[in-house]
Amino acid sequence: MHDVVVYSRQGCHLCDVVKETLRKLQDKADYRWREVDIDADPELQQKYNDEVPVVLINGRKAFKYHMSAPDFLRILAARE
């Protein structure tokens, strides 16, 4: 099972789109995902402030700003 982390923040429309994409794809691939609010951690805020949403797959950055469903599934399959 793949581990997917979405670094995001409140009020971020692009973050909402990425999270909705992940919800819709959960029955199509083997992954679990979680959201981390960068504004709750000063170090994460400094690191990702201008890049949210940032998506990591198995600890490696895979996307920032935008993520399409086909690209996510392709990259997920490539990391097996």
C-alpha positions as a Markdown table, in Angstrom:
| # | Residue | x | y | z |
|---|---|---|---|---|
| 1 | Met | 0.0 | 0.0 | 0.0 |
| 2 | His | 1.3 | 3.4 | -1.0 |
| 3 | Asp | 1.5 | 6.3 | 1.5 |
| 4 | Val | 0.3 | 9.6 | 0.1 |
| 5 | Val | 0.7 | 12.9 | 2.0 |
| 6 | Val | -0.9 | 16.2 | 0.9 |
| 7 | Tyr | 0.7 | 19.3 | 2.4 |
| 8 | Ser | -2.0 | 22.0 | 2.3 |
| 9 | Arg | -3.6 | 24.9 | 4.1 |
| 10 | Gln | -7.1 | 26.2 | 4.9 |
| 11 | Gly | -8.7 | 28.2 | 2.2 |
| 12 | Cys | -6.6 | 26.8 | -0.6 |
| 13 | His | -8.8 | 26.0 | -3.6 |
| 14 | Leu | -6.1 | 23.9 | -5.4 |
| 15 | Cys | -5.7 | 21.9 | -2.2 |
| 16 | Asp | -9.4 | 21.1 | -2.2 |
| 17 | Val | -9.2 | 19.9 | -5.8 |
| 18 | Val | -6.3 | 17.6 | -5.1 |
| 19 | Lys | -8.0 | 16.2 | -2.0 |
| 20 | Glu | -11.2 | 15.6 | -3.9 |
| 21 | Thr | -9.2 | 13.8 | -6.6 |
| 22 | Leu | -7.7 | 11.5 | -4.0 |
| 23 | Arg | -11.1 | 10.7 | -2.5 |
| 24 | Lys | -12.5 | 9.8 | -5.9 |
| 25 | Leu | -9.5 | 7.5 | -6.8 |
| 26 | Gln | -9.4 | 5.5 | -3.6 |
| 27 | Asp | -11.2 | 2.5 | -5.1 |
| 28 | Lys | -8.9 | 2.5 | -8.2 |
| 29 | Ala | -5.5 | 2.1 | -6.5 |
| 30 | Asp | -3.9 | 0.8 | -3.3 |
| 31 | Tyr | -3.0 | 3.8 | -1.2 |
| 32 | Arg | -3.9 | 5.6 | 2.0 |
| 33 | Trp | -3.6 | 9.3 | 2.2 |
| 34 | Arg | -3.6 | 12.0 | 4.8 |
| 35 | Glu | -3.5 | 15.8 | 4.9 |
| 36 | Val | -1.0 | 17.9 | 6.8 |
| 37 | Asp | -1.8 | 21.6 | 7.4 |
| 38 | Ile | 1.5 | 23.4 | 6.8 |
| 39 | Asp | 0.3 | 26.4 | 8.8 |
| 40 | Ala | 0.3 | 24.3 | 12.0 |
| 41 | Asp | 4.0 | 23.8 | 11.8 |
| 42 | Pro | 6.4 | 26.8 | 11.2 |
| 43 | Glu | 9.0 | 24.5 | 9.5 |
| 44 | Leu | 6.5 | 23.1 | 7.0 |
| 45 | Gln | 5.1 | 26.5 | 6.4 |
| 46 | Gln | 8.6 | 27.8 | 5.5 |
| 47 | Lys | 9.3 | 24.8 | 3.4 |
| 48 | Tyr | 6.0 | 24.6 | 1.4 |
| 49 | Asn | 4.5 | 28.1 | 1.7 |
| 50 | Asp | 4.6 | 28.9 | -2.0 |
| 51 | Glu | 4.0 | 25.4 | -3.3 |
| 52 | Val | 0.8 | 24.1 | -1.8 |
| 53 | Pro | -0.7 | 21.7 | -2.4 |
| 54 | Val | 2.3 | 19.4 | -2.4 |
| 55 | Val | 1.7 | 15.7 | -2.8 |
| 56 | Leu | 4.3 | 13.1 | -1.6 |
| 57 | Ile | 4.0 | 9.5 | -2.6 |
| 58 | Asn | 6.0 | 7.1 | -0.4 |
| 59 | Gly | 8.0 | 10.1 | 0.9 |
| 60 | Arg | 9.0 | 11.5 | -2.5 |
| 61 | Lys | 7.5 | 14.7 | -3.9 |
| 62 | Ala | 5.3 | 13.9 | -6.8 |
| 63 | Phe | 3.2 | 17.0 | -7.4 |
| 64 | Lys | 2.9 | 20.6 | -6.5 |
| 65 | Tyr | 0.1 | 23.0 | -7.3 |
| 66 | His | -1.9 | 20.6 | -9.6 |
| 67 | Met | -2.5 | 16.9 | -9.9 |
| 68 | Ser | -4.6 | 15.1 | -12.5 |
| 69 | Ala | -6.2 | 11.7 | -11.8 |
| 70 | Pro | -4.4 | 10.0 | -14.8 |
| 71 | Asp | -1.0 | 11.5 | -13.7 |
| 72 | Phe | -1.5 | 10.4 | -10.1 |
| 73 | Leu | -2.4 | 6.8 | -11.1 |
| 74 | Arg | 0.5 | 6.6 | -13.6 |
| 75 | Ile | 3.0 | 7.8 | -11.0 |
| 76 | Leu | 1.6 | 5.5 | -8.3 |
| 77 | Ala | 1.9 | 2.5 | -10.6 |
| 78 | Ala | 5.5 | 3.5 | -11.5 |
| 79 | Arg | 6.5 | 3.5 | -7.8 |
| 80 | Glu | 5.4 | 0.0 | -7.1 |
